[in-house]
Amino acid sequence: MTTLEPLLRELLGQALRSRRREHGRTLADVAAQAGVSMQHLSDVERGRKDASSEMLAAICGALGLSVAQLMAAAAQLPARPVLLDLTRTPEIGSRTVRQAGALHGGVMLSAA
């Protein structure tokens, strides 16, 4: 197993979802106010999609916080490292770790 730090999109998504739930808001409500699709907001919250700075600003505005406050909230989240099993073939859409010859100690990391 290899341990990786969570991706920024995962931390931001966690912080967004936490804020939305703290305020008793629904995905549909926040997505409509931010002008994004409910599916896209869900993907951002789950850390599956990167949000542009414009989209983050719109979502943050709908939640009543600034992008700086979102970043600070994400920084305060407890670190939950990601464990990768290097013995299994990764599923589509998951992070991938592959052997890469002699490059960088023999391991190459890529995100799918």
N, C-alpha and C positions, 0 to 999 in steps of 0.2 A: 504494500500500500504506500502511496505517496500522498503527502498532505500539502494542500495549497491554500493560500489565503483566499477568502471570498472575493469575488469580483466586485468592482465598484457598482455595477448595475444591480447586483444582488443586494448590496448594503442599502443603496438608495431605494430600491423596491421595498425592502423590509421596512425602512423608515416611513415611506409613503403609506404602506398598508397599515402600519401601526397608528399613524396619525389619523387616517381615515376612520379606522375602527374606534379610536378614542373619542371621536366626535360623532359616532353613531351614523356615519354617512354610508351610503351604498355606492357600489361601483358605478351604477347607472347614473346616479345623481352627480357624482364628482366628474365622471366622463362628460356628461352633458354640459356642465358648467365650464369645464376646461376646453371643450370643443374637440375632444378626441373620441374614438370609438371605445365602447366598453371593453371589447376584446383586447385592444391595444393597451389600455390602462391595466387590465388584468395581467397581460404579458410583462409589462414594465414592473408591476408590483411583485411578480414572481421571479424577476431577474432574468427573464428569457429574452427581453429586448432592451437595447440601449435606447434611452430617450434623448432627443436633441435638447440643447439648452433652451430652445424656445418652448418645446413641449414640457420640460421640467418646470419652466416658469409658469406656464398655463396651469399645470396640475397643482403646483404649489399655491398659486393664486386662488384656485378653487378650494384649497384646504386652509387658506388663511395664514400661510407662512411664506417666508422668502426662501430662495434657493440656498442662501447662506445658512439659514436655520435648518434646512433639510440636510445639508452637508454636516453640520454640527451634530444633528440627531443621528445620522448614519455613523459618525465617528464614535459615538457613545455606545453603539450596539455591542453586545458581547461578541467576541470573535468566535465564529463557528467555522473552523477549518473544513475544507472540502477534502474528503478522502477519495482517492482514485485507486481502483484495483487494476494494476498493470497486467494482471494475468487474464483478464477478460477482454473480449472485443467490445468496444463501446457501442452504445445504442445511438441511433441517429438523433442529433440534436443535443447530445451530451458533450461535455468536454472530452478531448481526446489527448491521450499521452501515447507517443509512439517512440520506438527505438530509432535513432537517427545516426547510425555509424559512430564516428568519432567526434561529431559536432557537439560542443557544449557538454562534455562528459558522457556522451552517448545517448542523451535523452532530448527530445524535441517536444515542446508543448505547443498545442494549437487549440483554438476554440472552434467548435463547429457551430 
